[in-house]
Amino acid sequence: MDAIADPDHPEWGPFGRPLFDDPEARKLARVGVVDIGSNSVRLVVFDGAARSPAYFYNEKVMCGLGAGMAETGRLNPEGRARAASALARFARLADSMGIELTAVATAAVRDAEDGPAFREEVERDTGLKIWVIDGEEEARLSAQGVLLGWPGSYGLVCDIGGSSMELAEISQGRVGRRVTSDLGPLKLRDLGDKKAREKRIKQVMAGLSKTMGTQRDRLFLVGGSWRAIARIDMERRDYPLHVLHEYRMDAQAVKDTVAFIEAADLEELRGRCSLSSSRMALVPYAAEVLKRLVADFEPKDIAISSYGIREGLLYEQMPQKLRQRDPLIESCRFAEAKDARVPGYGKTLYRFVTPLFPEADAAMMRIVKAACLLHDVSWRAHPDYRAETCFDNATRANLGGLKHGERVWLGLALLHRYKNKREGTRFEDLFPLLDEGEIRSAEVLGKAMRLGAMLWMDEVSEAGASLDWTPETRKLTLSLARRAVPLFGEVAESRFKSLANSLGAETEVLAETG
């Protein structure tokens, strides 16, 4: 029986109902969240793995609700009309999907004189109730969104919207101190003069530094303006993988990119980076804030997060047992259960390939496990394009907890699951994100999965075959149980030899008889 919605329940928050009744649940029931910001209004419908929700639907409208509020104290009239129209559309879409929407509003609606009237209008016209959160709650939810993608992360989360900027500490899976400010690019733009902006940014940032204390850990950047700056940094560096989540920068990169923006023809740069005009118009102001933020807080490195308030709302309701699961592995398990020809076989395949990585640490074996779970989810693709489809899925899919190098490694392993050679593919510009040893180990895993797929056709408790690899003697041994011997035909033998060649190994096959 579904829980009765109760908007005042302290643990259910804006959803008015529990999203995770069962901490053992693997699948998330479809849920829609609307984020009404000062610059944009976005609908996201989540689906998929409970611990690592995927984006079933994602639509954004750049409304500019907070534009000009510094002068008028009211929502921008044009932005208000556009937001109301967008929310009417989102409500209709939700009806067609058979889901309820939860809407959360931040600085613009929170601070505007006509914010309450706007909320009443929307609820009257669409039935959609808008929950307004204060700055500190915004900071907390954004930080929890980061924790959804990076379990156990530590550092400082900075969420920039159109009219505000929030900071929050995260450590050991918890959110610590948090603070809000008015350093949003829409408000800074209203100041007009650059010297006035610099003075204001310096003054506010000094207060934030005093409140938050010394910060020398990772800086997580949340918000559209930060993602736009990261996209420009990619353009400046000619970076090959255009995935913003987990993109990394350092203090020097920020300094160089701010200078790059200041010297650029913004319209020409906007086109090269595929940014909207309304987003690009705010980038110079956000860049001024980021430059001072990095100078004052001196983070050891900087990571872009695509997760924020919307994901934080989901994380809020997760039982601790669910939070402790690995989002990458959960997402891969979900994909295997939904799309693989033999769901559950990835676990068996993982046991088969594990002996090839005797010195690998837990971080590497985590990616090996992910590859084994994903090894067969693209089987519906045309055989001529299966390898490319696998690589595309791994490097560009919504997979949390993956560094860019790990994405490429995972993609390369899956490419070799279906193809012996990587030369001549359209992905070669991504390979420099790995060193030669990493490229070779991805090839080994891919070819081992390619072999393993020949030796089982279902999930079994007892392996029909096993590998033994001795690096010192460069010897690779394949042991076959009697029932697996007929599976080791010409194709399987060829794949075994290909794996051995990648290892530079001599081979031995031990087949059980009798």
C-alpha positions as CSV (number, residue, x, y, z in Angstrom):
1,M,0.0,0.0,0.0
2,D,1.3,3.5,-0.9
3,A,2.1,5.8,2.0
4,I,-0.4,8.7,2.4
5,A,1.2,12.0,1.4
6,D,1.9,14.2,4.4
7,P,3.7,17.5,3.6
8,D,4.3,18.2,7.2
9,H,6.1,14.9,8.0
10,P,9.6,15.9,9.2
11,E,11.4,13.1,7.3
12,W,9.6,13.3,4.0
13,G,10.2,17.0,3.3
14,P,8.8,18.5,0.1
15,F,7.9,15.1,-1.4
16,G,5.2,14.6,1.2
17,R,5.8,10.8,1.1
18,P,8.7,8.4,1.6
19,L,10.7,7.6,-1.5
20,F,12.6,4.6,-0.1
21,D,10.3,2.4,2.0
22,D,12.7,-0.5,1.8
23,P,16.4,0.1,2.4
24,E,17.1,-3.1,0.4
25,A,15.4,-1.6,-2.7
26,R,17.5,-1.5,-5.8
27,K,15.1,0.3,-8.1
28,L,13.7,3.9,-7.7
29,A,10.1,4.5,-8.4
30,R,9.9,7.4,-10.9
31,V,10.0,10.8,-9.2
32,G,9.9,14.3,-10.6
33,V,11.6,17.4,-9.1
34,V,11.3,21.0,-10.3
35,D,14.1,23.4,-9.3
36,I,13.0,27.1,-9.6
37,G,16.1,29.2,-9.5
38,S,16.9,32.8,-10.0
39,N,18.1,32.2,-13.6
40,S,16.6,28.9,-14.7
41,V,13.6,26.6,-14.1
42,R,14.4,22.9,-14.5
43,L,12.4,19.7,-14.4
44,V,14.2,16.4,-13.8
45,V,12.4,13.1,-13.6
46,F,14.6,10.4,-11.9
47,D,14.4,6.7,-12.6
48,G,16.7,3.7,-12.4
49,A,18.9,2.5,-9.6
50,A,17.8,3.7,-6.2
51,R,21.4,4.7,-5.1
52,S,22.3,6.2,-8.5
53,P,19.2,7.7,-10.1
54,A,19.3,8.3,-13.8
55,Y,17.7,11.1,-15.7
56,F,14.5,9.8,-17.3
57,Y,13.6,13.3,-18.4
58,N,15.5,16.6,-18.1
59,E,14.3,20.0,-19.4
60,K,15.5,23.5,-18.5
61,V,14.1,27.0,-19.4
62,M,16.3,30.0,-18.8
63,C,13.7,32.4,-17.3
64,G,15.8,35.0,-15.4
65,L,13.3,35.3,-12.5
66,G,15.9,37.2,-10.5
67,A,17.0,39.7,-13.1
68,G,16.7,43.3,-11.9
69,M,15.6,42.4,-8.4
70,A,18.3,44.5,-6.8
71,E,16.5,47.6,-8.2
72,T,12.8,46.5,-8.0
73,G,12.7,44.0,-5.2
74,R,10.3,42.0,-7.4
75,L,10.5,39.1,-9.8
76,N,11.4,40.0,-13.3
77,P,8.0,40.4,-15.1
78,E,9.1,38.6,-18.3
79,G,10.9,36.0,-16.3
80,R,7.8,35.4,-14.2
81,A,5.6,34.9,-17.2
82,R,8.2,32.5,-18.7
83,A,8.5,30.6,-15.5
84,A,4.7,30.3,-15.1
85,S,4.5,29.0,-18.6
86,A,7.3,26.5,-18.0
87,L,5.7,25.2,-14.8
88,A,2.4,24.7,-16.6
89,R,4.2,22.7,-19.2
90,F,6.0,20.6,-16.5
91,A,2.8,20.0,-14.7
92,R,1.2,18.7,-17.9
93,L,4.2,16.5,-18.6
94,A,4.0,15.0,-15.1
95,D,0.3,14.2,-15.7
96,S,1.1,12.4,-18.9
97,M,3.9,10.4,-17.1
98,G,1.6,9.5,-14.2
99,I,3.8,11.1,-11.6
100,E,3.6,13.8,-9.0
101,L,6.0,16.8,-9.0
102,T,7.9,18.3,-6.1
103,A,8.9,21.9,-6.7
104,V,11.6,23.8,-4.8
105,A,12.4,27.5,-5.1
106,T,15.5,29.3,-4.1
107,A,16.8,32.9,-3.8
108,A,14.6,34.8,-6.3
109,V,11.2,33.5,-5.1
110,R,12.6,33.6,-1.5
111,D,13.6,37.2,-1.6
112,A,11.1,38.8,-4.0
113,E,8.2,40.9,-2.7
114,D,5.9,39.2,-5.1
115,G,7.3,35.7,-4.4
116,P,4.2,34.6,-2.3
117,A,1.9,35.9,-5.0
118,F,3.8,33.9,-7.7
119,R,3.5,30.8,-5.6
120,E,-0.2,31.2,-5.2
121,E,-0.6,31.9,-8.9
122,V,1.3,28.7,-9.8
123,E,-0.6,26.6,-7.3
124,R,-4.0,28.0,-8.5
125,D,-3.2,27.4,-12.2
126,T,-1.4,24.1,-12.1
127,G,-1.9,22.6,-8.6
128,L,1.8,22.6,-8.1
129,K,2.9,23.6,-4.6
130,I,6.2,25.4,-4.4
131,W,8.4,24.8,-1.4
132,V,10.7,27.8,-0.7
133,I,14.0,26.9,1.0
134,D,16.3,29.4,2.8
135,G,20.0,29.8,1.9
136,E,21.4,27.5,4.5
137,E,19.0,24.7,3.5
138,E,20.0,25.3,-0.1
139,A,23.6,24.9,0.9
140,R,22.8,21.7,2.8
141,L,20.8,20.1,0.0
142,S,23.5,21.0,-2.7
143,A,26.1,19.4,-0.5
144,Q,24.0,16.2,-0.1
145,G,23.7,16.1,-3.9
146,V,27.5,16.0,-4.1
147,L,27.5,13.2,-1.5
148,L,25.1,11.2,-3.7
149,G,27.7,11.2,-6.4
150,W,30.8,11.1,-4.2
151,P,30.2,8.9,-1.1
152,G,32.6,9.7,1.7
153,S,33.9,12.9,0.0
154,Y,35.4,15.7,2.0
155,G,35.9,19.4,1.2
156,L,33.9,22.5,0.4
157,V,30.8,22.6,-1.8
158,C,30.1,25.9,-3.5
159,D,26.7,26.2,-5.2
160,I,26.1,29.3,-7.4
161,G,22.7,30.3,-8.6
162,G,21.6,33.5,-10.3
163,S,21.1,35.5,-7.1
164,S,23.0,33.7,-4.4
165,M,26.0,31.6,-3.7
166,E,26.2,29.0,-0.9
167,L,29.1,27.2,0.8
168,A,28.9,24.0,2.8
169,E,31.5,21.6,4.3
170,I,31.3,17.9,3.7
171,S,33.2,15.2,5.6
172,Q,32.7,11.5,6.3
173,G,29.3,11.6,4.5
174,R,27.9,14.5,6.5
175,V,27.3,18.1,5.9
176,G,28.9,20.5,8.4
177,R,29.0,24.3,8.5
178,R,27.2,26.1,5.8
179,V,26.6,29.7,4.8
180,T,24.8,31.7,2.1
181,S,25.7,35.0,0.4
182,D,24.4,37.3,-2.3
183,L,27.3,36.7,-4.8
184,G,25.0,35.5,-7.6
185,P,25.9,36.8,-11.1
186,L,22.5,38.4,-11.6
187,K,23.0,40.5,-8.5
188,L,26.6,41.4,-9.4
189,R,25.5,42.4,-12.9
190,D,23.1,44.9,-11.3
191,L,26.1,46.6,-9.6
192,G,27.3,47.7,-13.0
193,D,30.8,49.0,-12.3
194,K,33.6,46.4,-12.3
195,K,35.4,48.1,-9.4
196,A,32.2,48.1,-7.4
197,R,31.8,44.4,-8.1
198,E,35.4,43.6,-7.1
199,K,35.0,45.5,-3.9
200,R,31.8,43.7,-3.1
201,I,33.1,40.3,-3.9
202,K,36.2,40.8,-1.9
203,Q,34.2,42.1,1.1
204,V,31.7,39.2,1.1
205,M,34.3,36.6,0.4
206,A,36.3,37.8,3.4
207,G,33.3,37.3,5.6
208,L,32.7,33.8,4.1
209,S,36.3,32.8,4.8
210,K,36.0,34.0,8.4
211,T,32.8,32.0,8.9
212,M,33.9,28.8,7.2
213,G,37.5,28.8,8.4
214,T,40.5,27.3,6.8
215,Q,39.7,25.1,3.7
216,R,42.5,23.2,2.0
217,D,40.6,20.2,0.7
218,R,38.7,19.7,-2.6
219,L,36.3,22.4,-3.9
220,F,33.2,21.0,-5.5
221,L,31.5,23.4,-7.8
222,V,27.7,23.2,-8.3
223,G,25.6,25.3,-10.6
224,G,25.2,26.3,-14.2
225,S,27.6,29.2,-14.2
226,W,30.4,27.0,-12.8
227,R,29.6,24.3,-15.5
228,A,29.8,27.0,-18.2
229,I,33.2,28.1,-17.0
230,A,34.4,24.5,-16.9
231,R,33.2,24.0,-20.5
232,I,35.2,27.1,-21.5
233,D,38.2,25.6,-19.6
234,M,37.8,22.5,-21.7
235,E,37.8,24.6,-24.9
236,R,40.9,26.5,-23.8
237,R,42.7,23.3,-23.1
238,D,41.3,21.4,-26.1
239,Y,40.2,18.7,-23.6
240,P,38.8,15.7,-25.5
241,L,36.1,14.4,-23.1
242,H,33.1,16.8,-22.9
243,V,31.6,15.3,-19.7
244,L,31.3,18.1,-17.1
245,H,30.7,15.9,-14.0
246,E,34.0,15.1,-12.3
247,Y,35.9,17.4,-14.6
248,R,38.9,18.7,-12.7
249,M,40.7,22.0,-12.5
250,D,43.3,23.6,-10.3
251,A,44.0,27.2,-9.2
252,Q,46.2,27.9,-12.2
253,A,43.6,26.6,-14.6
254,V,41.0,28.9,-13.0
255,K,43.4,31.9,-13.3
256,D,44.2,31.1,-16.9
257,T,40.5,30.6,-17.9
258,V,39.4,33.8,-16.2
259,A,42.0,35.6,-18.3
260,F,40.9,33.7,-21.4
261,I,37.3,34.8,-20.8
262,E,38.3,38.4,-20.3
263,A,40.2,38.5,-23.5
264,A,37.7,36.6,-25.6
265,D,34.9,37.7,-28.0
266,L,32.1,36.3,-25.8
267,E,29.7,35.7,-28.6
268,E,32.3,33.8,-30.6
269,L,33.3,31.8,-27.5
270,R,29.6,31.1,-26.7
271,G,29.2,29.4,-30.1
272,R,32.3,27.4,-29.7
273,C,31.3,26.1,-26.3
274,S,27.6,25.6,-27.2
275,L,26.3,27.9,-24.4
276,S,23.1,29.8,-24.4
277,S,23.2,33.6,-24.7
278,S,21.6,34.0,-21.3
279,R,24.1,31.7,-19.7
280,M,27.1,33.3,-21.4
281,A,25.9,36.8,-20.3
282,L,26.5,35.7,-16.7
283,V,29.8,33.9,-17.1
284,P,32.1,37.0,-16.7
285,Y,30.5,37.9,-13.4
286,A,30.7,34.3,-12.1
287,A,34.4,34.1,-13.3
288,E,35.2,37.1,-11.0
289,V,33.6,35.3,-8.1
290,L,35.5,32.1,-8.8
291,K,38.8,33.8,-9.1
292,R,38.4,35.3,-5.6
293,L,36.9,32.1,-4.2
294,V,39.9,30.1,-5.2
295,A,42.4,32.7,-4.1
296,D,40.8,33.0,-0.6
297,F,40.1,29.3,0.1
298,E,43.1,27.8,-1.7
299,P,41.6,24.3,-2.5
300,K,44.0,21.5,-3.3
301,D,41.9,20.7,-6.4
302,I,38.6,21.6,-8.0
303,A,35.9,19.2,-9.2
304,I,32.7,20.0,-11.2
305,S,29.5,18.4,-9.9
306,S,26.4,18.0,-12.0
307,Y,24.6,16.9,-8.9
308,G,23.0,19.5,-6.6
309,I,19.8,20.4,-4.9
310,R,17.6,18.0,-6.9
311,E,19.8,15.0,-6.1
312,G,20.2,16.3,-2.5
313,L,16.5,16.0,-2.0
314,L,16.7,12.3,-3.0
315,Y,19.8,11.7,-0.8
316,E,17.9,13.3,2.1
317,Q,15.4,10.4,2.2
318,M,17.9,7.6,1.7
319,P,18.3,5.2,4.7
320,Q,21.9,5.0,5.8
321,K,22.2,1.5,4.4
322,L,21.3,2.7,1.0
323,R,23.6,5.7,1.2
324,Q,26.6,3.4,1.9
325,R,26.2,1.6,-1.4
326,D,28.5,2.4,-4.2
327,P,26.6,4.5,-6.8
328,L,28.7,3.2,-9.7
329,I,28.2,-0.5,-8.9
330,E,24.5,0.1,-8.2
331,S,24.0,1.8,-11.5
332,C,25.9,-1.0,-13.3
333,R,23.9,-3.7,-11.5
334,F,20.7,-2.0,-12.5
335,A,21.8,-1.9,-16.1
336,E,22.8,-5.5,-16.1
337,A,19.4,-6.6,-14.6
338,K,17.5,-4.5,-17.2
339,D,19.6,-5.1,-20.4
340,A,22.0,-8.0,-20.2
341,R,21.2,-11.3,-21.9
342,V,22.1,-13.3,-18.8
343,P,21.5,-11.0,-15.7
344,G,23.8,-12.1,-12.9
345,Y,26.5,-13.4,-15.1
346,G,28.7,-10.3,-14.4
347,K,29.4,-11.5,-10.9
348,T,30.7,-14.8,-12.3
349,L,32.7,-13.1,-14.9
350,Y,34.3,-10.9,-12.2
351,R,35.5,-14.0,-10.3
352,F,36.9,-15.3,-13.6
353,V,39.0,-12.2,-14.4
354,T,40.1,-11.3,-10.9
355,P,43.3,-13.4,-10.9
356,L,44.7,-11.2,-13.7
357,F,45.0,-8.3,-11.4
358,P,46.9,-9.6,-8.3
359,E,48.3,-6.2,-7.4
360,A,45.3,-4.0,-8.1
361,D,43.9,-1.9,-5.3
362,A,40.3,-1.6,-4.3
363,A,39.7,1.5,-6.5
364,M,40.8,-0.4,-9.6
365,M,38.9,-3.6,-8.8
366,R,35.8,-1.4,-8.4
367,I,36.1,-0.4,-12.0
368,V,36.9,-4.0,-13.0
369,K,33.6,-5.1,-11.3
370,A,31.7,-2.3,-13.1
371,A,33.1,-3.5,-16.5
372,C,32.0,-7.1,-15.8
373,L,28.5,-6.0,-14.9
374,L,28.3,-3.9,-18.1
375,H,30.0,-6.4,-20.4
376,D,26.8,-7.5,-22.2
377,V,24.3,-4.6,-21.8
378,S,24.9,-3.4,-25.3
379,W,24.3,-6.7,-27.1
380,R,21.3,-5.2,-29.0
381,A,23.6,-2.9,-31.0
382,H,24.6,-4.0,-34.4
383,P,27.7,-6.2,-34.2
384,D,29.7,-3.8,-36.3
385,Y,29.1,-1.0,-33.8
386,R,28.9,-2.9,-30.5
387,A,32.4,-1.9,-29.4
388,E,31.8,1.8,-30.1
389,T,28.4,1.7,-28.4
390,C,30.1,0.2,-25.3
391,F,32.8,2.9,-25.3
392,D,30.2,5.7,-25.7
393,N,28.0,4.3,-22.9
394,A,30.9,4.1,-20.5
395,T,32.4,7.5,-21.2
396,R,29.3,9.5,-21.5
397,A,26.6,7.8,-19.5
398,N,25.2,9.1,-16.2
399,L,27.5,7.1,-14.0
400,G,28.4,8.6,-10.6
401,G,31.7,8.2,-8.8
402,L,33.9,8.0,-11.9
403,K,36.9,10.2,-12.7
404,H,37.4,11.0,-16.3
405,G,40.4,8.7,-16.6
406,E,38.3,5.9,-15.1
407,R,35.6,6.5,-17.6
408,V,38.0,6.1,-20.5
409,W,39.6,3.0,-18.9
410,L,36.1,1.4,-18.4
411,G,35.2,2.3,-22.0
412,L,38.4,0.9,-23.4
413,A,37.9,-2.4,-21.5
414,L,34.4,-2.7,-22.8
415,L,35.6,-1.8,-26.3
416,H,38.0,-4.7,-26.2
417,R,35.2,-7.0,-24.9
418,Y,34.0,-6.9,-28.5
419,K,37.0,-5.9,-30.5
420,N,40.7,-7.0,-30.4
421,K,42.1,-3.7,-31.8
422,R,41.5,-0.2,-30.7
423,E,43.4,1.5,-33.5
424,G,41.3,3.3,-36.1
425,T,38.4,4.0,-33.8
426,R,37.0,7.5,-33.4
427,F,38.0,7.5,-29.7
428,E,41.8,7.7,-30.1
429,D,41.9,11.4,-29.0
430,L,40.7,10.2,-25.5
431,F,43.4,7.6,-25.0
432,P,46.0,10.2,-23.8
433,L,43.9,10.5,-20.6
434,L,45.5,7.1,-19.7
435,D,49.1,6.1,-19.5
436,E,50.5,3.1,-21.4
437,G,50.1,0.8,-18.4
438,E,46.5,1.7,-18.0
439,I,45.7,1.2,-21.6
440,R,47.3,-2.2,-21.5
441,S,45.4,-3.3,-18.4
442,A,42.1,-2.2,-19.9
443,E,43.0,-4.3,-23.0
444,V,43.7,-7.3,-20.8
445,L,40.4,-6.9,-19.0
446,G,38.5,-6.6,-22.2
447,K,40.0,-9.6,-23.8
448,A,39.5,-11.6,-20.6
449,M,35.8,-10.7,-20.6
450,R,35.7,-11.6,-24.3
451,L,37.1,-15.1,-23.4
452,G,34.9,-15.5,-20.4
453,A,31.8,-14.8,-22.4
454,M,32.6,-18.0,-24.4
455,L,32.8,-20.3,-21.4
456,W,29.5,-19.7,-19.6
457,M,25.9,-19.1,-20.7
458,D,24.3,-18.7,-17.4
459,E,25.0,-17.8,-13.8
460,V,26.5,-20.7,-11.9
461,S,27.6,-21.1,-8.4
462,E,30.7,-23.2,-9.3
463,A,32.9,-21.8,-12.1
464,G,33.3,-24.0,-15.1
465,A,36.6,-22.4,-15.9
466,S,39.3,-20.4,-14.1
467,L,42.4,-18.4,-14.9
468,D,45.7,-18.4,-13.1
469,W,48.3,-15.8,-13.9
470,T,51.9,-15.7,-12.6
471,P,53.5,-12.4,-13.6
472,E,57.0,-13.6,-12.5
473,T,57.1,-16.4,-15.0
474,R,54.7,-14.8,-17.5
475,K,52.5,-17.9,-17.5
476,L,48.8,-17.9,-18.1
477,T,46.8,-21.1,-17.2
478,L,43.2,-21.8,-18.1
479,S,41.6,-24.7,-16.1
480,L,38.5,-26.2,-17.5
481,A,36.0,-28.3,-15.5
482,R,34.8,-31.4,-17.4
483,R,31.4,-29.8,-18.3
484,A,33.2,-26.7,-19.6
485,V,35.6,-28.5,-22.0
486,P,33.1,-28.6,-24.9
487,L,32.8,-24.8,-24.7
488,F,36.5,-24.4,-25.4
489,G,36.2,-24.5,-29.2
490,E,38.2,-22.7,-31.9
491,V,36.8,-19.3,-31.2
492,A,37.4,-19.5,-27.5
493,E,41.0,-20.8,-28.1
494,S,41.6,-17.9,-30.3
495,R,40.4,-15.5,-27.7
496,F,42.6,-17.2,-25.1
497,K,45.7,-16.7,-27.3
498,S,44.7,-13.0,-27.8
499,L,44.6,-12.5,-24.1
500,A,47.9,-14.2,-23.6
501,N,49.5,-12.0,-26.3
502,S,48.3,-8.8,-24.4
503,L,49.9,-10.2,-21.3
504,G,53.1,-11.3,-23.1
505,A,52.4,-14.8,-21.6
506,E,53.0,-18.4,-22.4
507,T,49.9,-20.5,-22.1
508,E,48.7,-23.8,-20.6
509,V,45.2,-25.3,-20.8
510,L,44.3,-27.9,-18.1
511,A,41.2,-29.8,-19.0
512,E,39.5,-32.1,-16.5
513,T,38.8,-35.6,-17.9
514,G,36.9,-38.6,-16.8
